[in-house]
């Protein structure tokens, strides 16, 4: 399966399981030619391989249809994480809900409730609100991504990098499930992983 087909297969999987809706969400893969990214205004439920855009690592449009207005975020994260091969951004319901809450620890939004969250996400910073497509978020996202494979955009949703597209998709789903647990458990006493347990499972920072 080539990179364009991988993007489409992952897009369908995310859409069919309600991790995206409408024309929200975007996906990218790093290639030798540049970064393949889903186009602007597309639905992950219907996007086709020939509709995928190509940008460079500075976010410049190189080929294909006009890229997503959030393509600059994908480029920023991939610049910050040279070993990452893919980025997935969704507006998944529970992660987006958490991103709207007041009083969060913006350096580390979700507690490490499960081992798989600690393993696939680690710490999750909450980035300040910017309107979708506002490239003033570019430098903020690039700086945060140097230290974290996953970011949560305020009043928006998660952006997650991975060593492969499947790894990034798995991680964004793990984040969504942990956000769901977090909301279900609000107001109850919880027993998250200890710092030592969390450190032993933390994803690499590079």
VENCORHU-V379703 format. One record per pair of residues at least 12 apart in sequence whose ideal C-beta (glycine too) atoms are under 10 Angstrom apart, sorted by the first residue. I is the first residue (numbers start at 0). J is the second residue. If there is no record, write none. Layout:
I_J / I_J
This chain:
1_28 / 1_30 / 1_35 / 1_48 / 2_27 / 2_28 / 2_29 / 2_30 / 2_31 / 2_32 / 2_34 / 2_35 / 2_48 / 2_51 / 2_84 / 2_85 / 2_164 / 3_28 / 3_30 / 3_35 / 3_46 / 3_47 / 3_48 / 3_49 / 3_50 / 3_51 / 3_53 / 3_63 / 4_48 / 4_51 / 5_26 / 5_28 / 5_35 / 5_48 / 5_85 / 5_163 / 5_164 / 5_165 / 5_168 / 6_25 / 6_26 / 6_27 / 6_28 / 6_35 / 6_36 / 6_37 / 6_43 / 6_46 / 6_48 / 6_50 / 6_51 / 6_85 / 6_87 / 6_164 / 7_26 / 7_37 / 7_43 / 7_45 / 7_46 / 7_47 / 7_48 / 7_49 / 7_50 / 7_51 / 8_48 / 8_164 / 8_165 / 8_168 / 9_26 / 9_28 / 9_37 / 9_43 / 9_85 / 9_87 / 9_164 / 9_165 / 9_167 / 9_168 / 9_171 / 10_24 / 10_25 / 10_26 / 10_37 / 10_41 / 10_42 / 10_43 / 10_44 / 10_45 / 10_46 / 10_47 / 10_51 / 10_87 / 10_168 / 11_43 / 11_44 / 11_45 / 11_46 / 12_43 / 12_165 / 12_168 / 12_172 / 13_26 / 13_43 / 13_44 / 13_87 / 13_89 / 13_91 / 13_168 / 13_171 / 13_172 / 13_175 / 14_42 / 14_43 / 14_44 / 14_45 / 14_46 / 14_89 / 15_43 / 15_44 / 16_91 / 16_172 / 16_175 / 17_91 / 17_92 / 17_175 / 18_43 / 18_87 / 18_89 / 18_90 / 18_91 / 18_92 / 18_94 / 18_156 / 18_157 / 18_168 / 18_171 / 18_172 / 18_175 / 19_42 / 19_43 / 19_44 / 19_87 / 19_88 / 19_89 / 19_90 / 19_91 / 19_92 / 19_156 / 19_171 / 20_42 / 20_43 / 20_44 / 20_89 / 20_90 / 20_91 / 20_92 / 21_42 / 21_43 / 21_44 / 21_90 / 22_37 / 22_39 / 22_40 / 22_41 / 22_42 / 22_43 / 22_44 / 22_45 / 22_46 / 22_67 / 23_42 / 23_43 / 23_88 / 23_89 / 23_90 / 23_91 / 23_95 / 23_131 / 23_155 / 23_156 / 24_37 / 24_41 / 24_42 / 24_43 / 24_44 / 24_67 / 24_69 / 24_87 / 24_88 / 24_89 / 24_90 / 24_91 / 24_156 / 24_157 / 24_171 / 25_37 / 25_38 / 25_39 / 25_41 / 25_43 / 25_46 / 25_52 / 25_66 / 25_67 / 25_68 / 25_69 / 25_70 / 25_72 / 25_73 / 25_86 / 25_87 / 25_88 / 25_89 / 25_158 / 26_43 / 26_46 / 26_51 / 26_67 / 26_73 / 26_85 / 26_86 / 26_87 / 26_88 / 26_89 / 26_164 / 26_167 / 26_168 / 26_171 / 27_51 / 27_52 / 27_54 / 27_66 / 27_67 / 27_69 / 27_70 / 27_72 / 27_73 / 27_74 / 27_76 / 27_77 / 27_83 / 27_84 / 27_85 / 27_86 / 27_87 / 27_88 / 27_160 / 27_164 / 27_167 / 28_51 / 28_73 / 28_77 / 28_84 / 28_85 / 28_86 / 28_163 / 28_164 / 28_167 / 29_56 / 29_73 / 29_74 / 29_77 / 29_80 / 29_81 / 29_82 / 29_83 / 29_84 / 29_85 / 29_86 / 29_160 / 29_164 / 30_53 / 30_84 / 32_53 / 32_55 / 32_61 / 32_62 / 33_52 / 33_53 / 33_54 / 33_55 / 33_56 / 33_57 / 33_59 / 33_60 / 33_61 / 33_62 / 33_74 / 34_52 / 34_53 / 34_54 / 34_55 / 34_56 / 34_57 / 34_58 / 34_61 / 34_66 / 34_70 / 34_73 / 34_74 / 34_77 / 34_78 / 34_85 / 34_86 / 35_48 / 35_51 / 35_52 / 35_53 / 35_54 / 35_62 / 35_63 / 35_66 / 35_73 / 35_85 / 36_51 / 36_52 / 36_53 / 36_54 / 36_58 / 36_60 / 36_63 / 36_66 / 36_67 / 36_69 / 36_70 / 36_71 / 36_72 / 36_73 / 36_74 / 36_86 / 36_88 / 37_50 / 37_51 / 37_52 / 37_64 / 37_66 / 37_67 / 37_69 / 37_70 / 37_73 / 37_88 / 38_50 / 38_51 / 38_52 / 38_63 / 38_64 / 38_65 / 38_66 / 38_67 / 38_70 / 39_52 / 39_64 / 39_65 / 39_66 / 39_67 / 39_68 / 39_69 / 39_70 / 39_132 / 40_64 / 40_65 / 40_67 / 40_68 / 41_64 / 41_65 / 41_66 / 41_67 / 43_87 / 43_89 / 46_64 / 49_63 / 49_64 / 50_63 / 50_64 / 51_63 / 51_64 / 51_66 / 52_64 / 52_65 / 52_66 / 52_67 / 52_70 / 53_66 / 54_66 / 54_67 / 54_70 / 54_71 / 54_73 / 54_74 / 54_77 / 55_74 / 56_73 / 56_74 / 56_75 / 56_77 / 56_78 / 56_81 / 57_71 / 57_74 / 57_75 / 57_78 / 57_137 / 58_70 / 58_71 / 58_72 / 58_73 / 58_74 / 58_75 / 58_77 / 58_78 / 58_134 / 58_137 / 59_71 / 59_74 / 67_88 / 67_131 / 67_132 / 68_130 / 68_131 / 68_132 / 68_133 / 68_134 / 69_86 / 69_88 / 69_131 / 69_132 / 69_133 / 69_134 / 69_136 / 69_140 / 69_152 / 69_155 / 69_158 / 70_86 / 70_88 / 70_132 / 70_134 / 71_132 / 71_133 / 71_134 / 71_136 / 71_137 / 71_140 / 71_141 / 72_86 / 72_88 / 72_126 / 72_129 / 72_131 / 72_132 / 72_134 / 72_136 / 72_137 / 72_140 / 72_141 / 72_144 / 72_150 / 72_152 / 72_158 / 73_85 / 73_86 / 73_87 / 73_88 / 73_140 / 73_158 / 73_160 / 74_86 / 74_137 / 74_140 / 74_141 / 75_134 / 75_136 / 75_137 / 75_138 / 75_139 / 75_140 / 75_141 / 75_142 / 75_143 / 75_144 / 75_150 / 75_158 / 76_88 / 76_140 / 76_141 / 76_143 / 76_144 / 76_145 / 76_147 / 76_148 / 76_149 / 76_150 / 76_158 / 76_159 / 76_160 / 76_167 / 77_141 / 77_144 / 77_160 / 78_137 / 78_140 / 78_141 / 78_144 / 78_145 / 79_140 / 79_141 / 79_142 / 79_143 / 79_144 / 79_145 / 79_146 / 79_147 / 79_148 / 79_160 / 80_141 / 80_144 / 80_145 / 80_146 / 80_147 / 80_148 / 80_160 / 80_161 / 80_162 / 80_203 / 80_204 / 80_205 / 81_205 / 82_148 / 82_160 / 82_161 / 82_162 / 82_203 / 82_205 / 83_144 / 83_148 / 83_159 / 83_160 / 83_161 / 83_162 / 83_163 / 83_166 / 83_167 / 83_205 / 84_160 / 84_161 / 84_162 / 84_163 / 84_164 / 84_166 / 84_167 / 85_159 / 85_160 / 85_161 / 85_162 / 85_163 / 85_164 / 85_165 / 85_166 / 85_167 / 85_168 / 86_144 / 86_148 / 86_150 / 86_158 / 86_159 / 86_160 / 86_161 / 86_164 / 86_167 / 86_171 / 87_149 / 87_157 / 87_158 / 87_159 / 87_160 / 87_161 / 87_164 / 87_166 / 87_167 / 87_168 / 87_169 / 87_170 / 87_171 / 87_172 / 87_174 / 88_150 / 88_152 / 88_155 / 88_156 / 88_157 / 88_158 / 88_159 / 88_167 / 88_171 / 89_155 / 89_156 / 89_157 / 89_158 / 89_159 / 89_168 / 89_171 / 89_172 / 89_174 / 89_175 / 90_131 / 90_152 / 90_155 / 90_156 / 90_157 / 91_156 / 91_157 / 91_171 / 91_172 / 91_174 / 91_175 / 91_176 / 91_178 / 91_179 / 92_156 / 92_175 / 92_178 / 92_179 / 92_182 / 93_174 / 93_175 / 93_176 / 93_177 / 93_178 / 93_179 / 93_180 / 93_181 / 93_182 / 93_183 / 94_108 / 94_109 / 94_123 / 94_149 / 94_151 / 94_152 / 94_155 / 94_156 / 94_157 / 94_159 / 94_171 / 94_174 / 94_175 / 94_176 / 94_177 / 94_178 / 94_179 / 94_181 / 94_182 / 95_151 / 95_152 / 95_154 / 95_155 / 95_156 / 95_157 / 95_175 / 95_178 / 96_156 / 96_178 / 96_179 / 96_181 / 96_182 / 97_109 / 97_123 / 97_125 / 97_151 / 97_156 / 97_157 / 97_174 / 97_175 / 97_177 / 97_178 / 97_179 / 97_181 / 97_182 / 97_185 / 98_125 / 98_126 / 98_128 / 98_151 / 98_152 / 98_153 / 98_154 / 98_155 / 98_156 / 98_157 / 98_178 / 99_128 / 99_153 / 99_154 / 99_155 / 100_125 / 100_153 / 100_154 / 100_181 / 100_182 / 100_185 / 103_123 / 103_125 / 103_151 / 103_153 / 104_122 / 104_123 / 104_124 / 104_125 / 105_123 / 105_124 / 105_125 / 105_126 / 105_127 / 105_151 / 105_153 / 106_122 / 106_123 / 106_124 / 106_125 / 106_143 / 106_147 / 107_121 / 107_122 / 107_123 / 107_124 / 107_125 / 107_147 / 108_120 / 108_122 / 108_123 / 108_124 / 108_125 / 108_149 / 108_150 / 108_151 / 108_153 / 108_157 / 108_174 / 108_177 / 108_178 / 108_181 / 109_122 / 109_123 / 109_125 / 109_149 / 109_151 / 109_174 / 109_177 / 109_178 / 109_180 / 109_181 / 109_191 / 110_123 / 110_177 / 110_180 / 110_181 / 110_184 / 110_189 / 110_190 / 110_191 / 110_192 / 110_197 / 111_123 / 111_177 / 111_191 / 111_192 / 111_193 / 111_194 / 111_196 / 111_197 / 111_198 / 111_200 / 111_201 / 112_176 / 112_177 / 112_178 / 112_180 / 112_181 / 112_184 / 112_189 / 112_190 / 112_191 / 112_192 / 113_173 / 113_176 / 113_177 / 113_180 / 113_191 / 113_192 / 113_200 / 114_192 / 114_196 / 114_197 / 114_199 / 114_200 / 115_169 / 115_170 / 115_172 / 115_173 / 115_176 / 115_177 / 115_200 / 116_149 / 116_170 / 116_173 / 116_174 / 116_176 / 116_177 / 116_178 / 116_180 / 116_181 / 116_191 / 116_192 / 116_197 / 116_200 / 117_173 / 117_177 / 117_191 / 117_192 / 117_196 / 117_197 / 117_198 / 117_199 / 117_200 / 117_201 / 117_202 / 118_170 / 118_173 / 118_197 / 118_199 / 118_200 / 118_201 / 118_202 / 119_148 / 119_149 / 119_159 / 119_161 / 119_166 / 119_167 / 119_169 / 119_170 / 119_171 / 119_172 / 119_173 / 119_174 / 119_177 / 119_200 / 119_202 / 120_147 / 120_148 / 120_149 / 120_151 / 120_157 / 120_159 / 120_170 / 120_171 / 120_173 / 120_174 / 120_177 / 120_201 / 120_202 / 121_146 / 121_147 / 121_148 / 121_149 / 121_170 / 121_197 / 121_198 / 121_200 / 121_201 / 121_202 / 121_203 / 121_204 / 122_143 / 122_146 / 122_147 / 122_148 / 122_149 / 122_197 / 122_201 / 122_202 / 122_204 / 123_147 / 123_148 / 123_149 / 123_150 / 123_151 / 123_157 / 123_159 / 123_174 / 123_177 / 123_178 / 124_139 / 124_140 / 124_142 / 124_143 / 124_144 / 124_146 / 124_147 / 124_149 / 124_150 / 124_151 / 125_143 / 125_150 / 125_151 / 125_152 / 125_153 / 125_154 / 126_139 / 126_140 / 126_142 / 126_143 / 126_144 / 126_150 / 126_151 / 126_152 / 126_153 / 126_155 / 126_158 / 127_139 / 127_152 / 127_153 / 127_154 / 128_152 / 128_153 / 128_154 / 128_155 / 129_152 / 129_153 / 129_154 / 129_155 / 130_154 / 130_155 / 131_152 / 131_155 / 131_156 / 136_150 / 136_152 / 136_155 / 136_158 / 139_152 / 140_152 / 140_158 / 143_158 / 144_158 / 144_159 / 144_160 / 145_204 / 145_205 / 146_204 / 146_205 / 147_159 / 147_160 / 147_202 / 147_204 / 148_160 / 148_161 / 148_162 / 148_166 / 148_167 / 148_170 / 148_202 / 148_203 / 148_204 / 148_205 / 149_161 / 149_167 / 149_170 / 149_171 / 149_173 / 149_174 / 149_202 / 151_174 / 151_178 / 156_171 / 156_174 / 156_175 / 156_178 / 157_170 / 157_171 / 157_174 / 157_175 / 157_178 / 158_171 / 159_171 / 159_172 / 159_173 / 159_174 / 159_175 / 160_202 / 161_202 / 162_202 / 162_203 / 166_202 / 170_202
